[in-house]
Amino acid sequence: MKSFTKLFIVTAFMGLATCQSNDDCPATVPRDTYLKVFGGFCLQFLVSQKRTHTQARQDCQSRGGTLALVKTQEIQTFLYTALSNESMSPTLKYG
C-alpha cells in the first residue's frame, strides 16, 4: 500500500555556474512566485501536488532537476521561511 502525504516538492536546478538570481535559472523553469534562488541553486516549489517520495523524485528529474535535500540548518531555515512567506497551509508537511 502506497502512502500519499501532502508535501511540497522542491526541485533544485543548478547549471554549470552557480545561480545568483532568477535570471540565471534554466529557461524551462517558470518565472513565478514559486521560484527562489538560494545557495547557488534555483528552487522551484510545487506545493499543490500529492506525491509519494518516489513520485516526487521522478517528477523533479523529469523537469531536469533533483529533489532538494535538507542537509543543513541554513537550508531548513530558508525553506521554512520561504514557505511561511508564501502563506502556505500551517498543516503542510515537508520532507
MODELLER restraints for C-alpha pairs under 7 A, 6 or more apart:
rsr = mdl.restraints
at = mdl.atoms
rsr.add(forms.Gaussian(group=physical.xy_distance, feature=features.Distance(at['CA:3:A'], at['CA:52:A']), mean=6.71, stdev=0.5))
rsr.add(forms.Gaussian(group=physical.xy_distance, feature=features.Distance(at['CA:4:A'], at['CA:50:A']), mean=6.45, stdev=0.5))
rsr.add(forms.Gaussian(group=physical.xy_distance, feature=features.Distance(at['CA:4:A'], at['CA:51:A']), mean=5.89, stdev=0.5))
rsr.add(forms.Gaussian(group=physical.xy_distance, feature=features.Distance(at['CA:4:A'], at['CA:52:A']), mean=5.28, stdev=0.5))
rsr.add(forms.Gaussian(group=physical.xy_distance, feature=features.Distance(at['CA:5:A'], at['CA:50:A']), mean=6.31, stdev=0.5))
rsr.add(forms.Gaussian(group=physical.xy_distance, feature=features.Distance(at['CA:5:A'], at['CA:51:A']), mean=6.64, stdev=0.5))
rsr.add(forms.Gaussian(group=physical.xy_distance, feature=features.Distance(at['CA:5:A'], at['CA:52:A']), mean=6.64, stdev=0.5))
rsr.add(forms.Gaussian(group=physical.xy_distance, feature=features.Distance(at['CA:6:A'], at['CA:50:A']), mean=5.19, stdev=0.5))
rsr.add(forms.Gaussian(group=physical.xy_distance, feature=features.Distance(at['CA:6:A'], at['CA:92:A']), mean=6.75, stdev=0.5))
rsr.add(forms.Gaussian(group=physical.xy_distance, feature=features.Distance(at['CA:6:A'], at['CA:93:A']), mean=6.46, stdev=0.5))
rsr.add(forms.Gaussian(group=physical.xy_distance, feature=features.Distance(at['CA:7:A'], at['CA:47:A']), mean=6.91, stdev=0.5))
rsr.add(forms.Gaussian(group=physical.xy_distance, feature=features.Distance(at['CA:7:A'], at['CA:50:A']), mean=6.67, stdev=0.5))
rsr.add(forms.Gaussian(group=physical.xy_distance, feature=features.Distance(at['CA:7:A'], at['CA:92:A']), mean=6.22, stdev=0.5))
rsr.add(forms.Gaussian(group=physical.xy_distance, feature=features.Distance(at['CA:7:A'], at['CA:93:A']), mean=5.03, stdev=0.5))
rsr.add(forms.Gaussian(group=physical.xy_distance, feature=features.Distance(at['CA:7:A'], at['CA:94:A']), mean=4.78, stdev=0.5))
rsr.add(forms.Gaussian(group=physical.xy_distance, feature=features.Distance(at['CA:8:A'], at['CA:45:A']), mean=6.75, stdev=0.5))
rsr.add(forms.Gaussian(group=physical.xy_distance, feature=features.Distance(at['CA:8:A'], at['CA:46:A']), mean=5.77, stdev=0.5))
rsr.add(forms.Gaussian(group=physical.xy_distance, feature=features.Distance(at['CA:8:A'], at['CA:47:A']), mean=4.55, stdev=0.5))
rsr.add(forms.Gaussian(group=physical.xy_distance, feature=features.Distance(at['CA:8:A'], at['CA:94:A']), mean=5.64, stdev=0.5))
rsr.add(forms.Gaussian(group=physical.xy_distance, feature=features.Distance(at['CA:9:A'], at['CA:45:A']), mean=5.83, stdev=0.5))
rsr.add(forms.Gaussian(group=physical.xy_distance, feature=features.Distance(at['CA:9:A'], at['CA:46:A']), mean=5.02, stdev=0.5))
rsr.add(forms.Gaussian(group=physical.xy_distance, feature=features.Distance(at['CA:9:A'], at['CA:47:A']), mean=6.35, stdev=0.5))
rsr.add(forms.Gaussian(group=physical.xy_distance, feature=features.Distance(at['CA:9:A'], at['CA:56:A']), mean=6.34, stdev=0.5))
rsr.add(forms.Gaussian(group=physical.xy_distance, feature=features.Distance(at['CA:10:A'], at['CA:43:A']), mean=6.05, stdev=0.5))
rsr.add(forms.Gaussian(group=physical.xy_distance, feature=features.Distance(at['CA:10:A'], at['CA:44:A']), mean=5.45, stdev=0.5))
rsr.add(forms.Gaussian(group=physical.xy_distance, feature=features.Distance(at['CA:10:A'], at['CA:45:A']), mean=4.70, stdev=0.5))
rsr.add(forms.Gaussian(group=physical.xy_distance, feature=features.Distance(at['CA:10:A'], at['CA:46:A']), mean=6.29, stdev=0.5))
rsr.add(forms.Gaussian(group=physical.xy_distance, feature=features.Distance(at['CA:10:A'], at['CA:67:A']), mean=5.90, stdev=0.5))
rsr.add(forms.Gaussian(group=physical.xy_distance, feature=features.Distance(at['CA:10:A'], at['CA:68:A']), mean=5.51, stdev=0.5))
rsr.add(forms.Gaussian(group=physical.xy_distance, feature=features.Distance(at['CA:11:A'], at['CA:43:A']), mean=5.54, stdev=0.5))
rsr.add(forms.Gaussian(group=physical.xy_distance, feature=features.Distance(at['CA:11:A'], at['CA:44:A']), mean=5.13, stdev=0.5))
rsr.add(forms.Gaussian(group=physical.xy_distance, feature=features.Distance(at['CA:11:A'], at['CA:45:A']), mean=6.69, stdev=0.5))
rsr.add(forms.Gaussian(group=physical.xy_distance, feature=features.Distance(at['CA:11:A'], at['CA:60:A']), mean=5.31, stdev=0.5))
rsr.add(forms.Gaussian(group=physical.xy_distance, feature=features.Distance(at['CA:11:A'], at['CA:65:A']), mean=5.63, stdev=0.5))
rsr.add(forms.Gaussian(group=physical.xy_distance, feature=features.Distance(at['CA:11:A'], at['CA:66:A']), mean=5.42, stdev=0.5))
rsr.add(forms.Gaussian(group=physical.xy_distance, feature=features.Distance(at['CA:11:A'], at['CA:67:A']), mean=4.95, stdev=0.5))
rsr.add(forms.Gaussian(group=physical.xy_distance, feature=features.Distance(at['CA:11:A'], at['CA:68:A']), mean=5.79, stdev=0.5))
rsr.add(forms.Gaussian(group=physical.xy_distance, feature=features.Distance(at['CA:12:A'], at['CA:41:A']), mean=6.09, stdev=0.5))
rsr.add(forms.Gaussian(group=physical.xy_distance, feature=features.Distance(at['CA:12:A'], at['CA:42:A']), mean=5.61, stdev=0.5))
rsr.add(forms.Gaussian(group=physical.xy_distance, feature=features.Distance(at['CA:12:A'], at['CA:43:A']), mean=4.73, stdev=0.5))
rsr.add(forms.Gaussian(group=physical.xy_distance, feature=features.Distance(at['CA:12:A'], at['CA:44:A']), mean=6.65, stdev=0.5))
rsr.add(forms.Gaussian(group=physical.xy_distance, feature=features.Distance(at['CA:12:A'], at['CA:65:A']), mean=5.28, stdev=0.5))
rsr.add(forms.Gaussian(group=physical.xy_distance, feature=features.Distance(at['CA:12:A'], at['CA:66:A']), mean=5.29, stdev=0.5))
rsr.add(forms.Gaussian(group=physical.xy_distance, feature=features.Distance(at['CA:12:A'], at['CA:67:A']), mean=6.17, stdev=0.5))
rsr.add(forms.Gaussian(group=physical.xy_distance, feature=features.Distance(at['CA:12:A'], at['CA:68:A']), mean=5.50, stdev=0.5))
rsr.add(forms.Gaussian(group=physical.xy_distance, feature=features.Distance(at['CA:13:A'], at['CA:41:A']), mean=5.77, stdev=0.5))
rsr.add(forms.Gaussian(group=physical.xy_distance, feature=features.Distance(at['CA:13:A'], at['CA:42:A']), mean=4.99, stdev=0.5))
rsr.add(forms.Gaussian(group=physical.xy_distance, feature=features.Distance(at['CA:13:A'], at['CA:43:A']), mean=6.46, stdev=0.5))
rsr.add(forms.Gaussian(group=physical.xy_distance, feature=features.Distance(at['CA:13:A'], at['CA:65:A']), mean=4.78, stdev=0.5))
rsr.add(forms.Gaussian(group=physical.xy_distance, feature=features.Distance(at['CA:13:A'], at['CA:66:A']), mean=6.87, stdev=0.5))
rsr.add(forms.Gaussian(group=physical.xy_distance, feature=features.Distance(at['CA:14:A'], at['CA:41:A']), mean=5.21, stdev=0.5))
rsr.add(forms.Gaussian(group=physical.xy_distance, feature=features.Distance(at['CA:14:A'], at['CA:42:A']), mean=6.32, stdev=0.5))
rsr.add(forms.Gaussian(group=physical.xy_distance, feature=features.Distance(at['CA:18:A'], at['CA:40:A']), mean=4.47, stdev=0.5))
rsr.add(forms.Gaussian(group=physical.xy_distance, feature=features.Distance(at['CA:18:A'], at['CA:41:A']), mean=6.65, stdev=0.5))
rsr.add(forms.Gaussian(group=physical.xy_distance, feature=features.Distance(at['CA:19:A'], at['CA:25:A']), mean=6.48, stdev=0.5))
rsr.add(forms.Gaussian(group=physical.xy_distance, feature=features.Distance(at['CA:19:A'], at['CA:37:A']), mean=6.86, stdev=0.5))
rsr.add(forms.Gaussian(group=physical.xy_distance, feature=features.Distance(at['CA:19:A'], at['CA:40:A']), mean=4.48, stdev=0.5))
rsr.add(forms.Gaussian(group=physical.xy_distance, feature=features.Distance(at['CA:19:A'], at['CA:41:A']), mean=5.62, stdev=0.5))
rsr.add(forms.Gaussian(group=physical.xy_distance, feature=features.Distance(at['CA:19:A'], at['CA:42:A']), mean=6.56, stdev=0.5))
rsr.add(forms.Gaussian(group=physical.xy_distance, feature=features.Distance(at['CA:20:A'], at['CA:37:A']), mean=6.71, stdev=0.5))
rsr.add(forms.Gaussian(group=physical.xy_distance, feature=features.Distance(at['CA:20:A'], at['CA:40:A']), mean=6.07, stdev=0.5))
rsr.add(forms.Gaussian(group=physical.xy_distance, feature=features.Distance(at['CA:21:A'], at['CA:37:A']), mean=5.98, stdev=0.5))
rsr.add(forms.Gaussian(group=physical.xy_distance, feature=features.Distance(at['CA:22:A'], at['CA:36:A']), mean=6.90, stdev=0.5))
rsr.add(forms.Gaussian(group=physical.xy_distance, feature=features.Distance(at['CA:22:A'], at['CA:37:A']), mean=6.39, stdev=0.5))
rsr.add(forms.Gaussian(group=physical.xy_distance, feature=features.Distance(at['CA:25:A'], at['CA:42:A']), mean=5.79, stdev=0.5))
rsr.add(forms.Gaussian(group=physical.xy_distance, feature=features.Distance(at['CA:34:A'], at['CA:44:A']), mean=5.61, stdev=0.5))
rsr.add(forms.Gaussian(group=physical.xy_distance, feature=features.Distance(at['CA:34:A'], at['CA:45:A']), mean=5.02, stdev=0.5))
rsr.add(forms.Gaussian(group=physical.xy_distance, feature=features.Distance(at['CA:35:A'], at['CA:42:A']), mean=6.90, stdev=0.5))
rsr.add(forms.Gaussian(group=physical.xy_distance, feature=features.Distance(at['CA:35:A'], at['CA:43:A']), mean=5.66, stdev=0.5))
rsr.add(forms.Gaussian(group=physical.xy_distance, feature=features.Distance(at['CA:35:A'], at['CA:44:A']), mean=4.59, stdev=0.5))
rsr.add(forms.Gaussian(group=physical.xy_distance, feature=features.Distance(at['CA:35:A'], at['CA:45:A']), mean=6.46, stdev=0.5))
rsr.add(forms.Gaussian(group=physical.xy_distance, feature=features.Distance(at['CA:36:A'], at['CA:42:A']), mean=5.88, stdev=0.5))
rsr.add(forms.Gaussian(group=physical.xy_distance, feature=features.Distance(at['CA:36:A'], at['CA:43:A']), mean=5.09, stdev=0.5))
rsr.add(forms.Gaussian(group=physical.xy_distance, feature=features.Distance(at['CA:36:A'], at['CA:44:A']), mean=6.47, stdev=0.5))
rsr.add(forms.Gaussian(group=physical.xy_distance, feature=features.Distance(at['CA:37:A'], at['CA:43:A']), mean=5.85, stdev=0.5))
rsr.add(forms.Gaussian(group=physical.xy_distance, feature=features.Distance(at['CA:57:A'], at['CA:66:A']), mean=6.61, stdev=0.5))
rsr.add(forms.Gaussian(group=physical.xy_distance, feature=features.Distance(at['CA:57:A'], at['CA:67:A']), mean=5.31, stdev=0.5))
rsr.add(forms.Gaussian(group=physical.xy_distance, feature=features.Distance(at['CA:60:A'], at['CA:66:A']), mean=5.11, stdev=0.5))
rsr.add(forms.Gaussian(group=physical.xy_distance, feature=features.Distance(at['CA:60:A'], at['CA:67:A']), mean=5.71, stdev=0.5))
rsr.add(forms.Gaussian(group=physical.xy_distance, feature=features.Distance(at['CA:70:A'], at['CA:76:A']), mean=5.90, stdev=0.5))
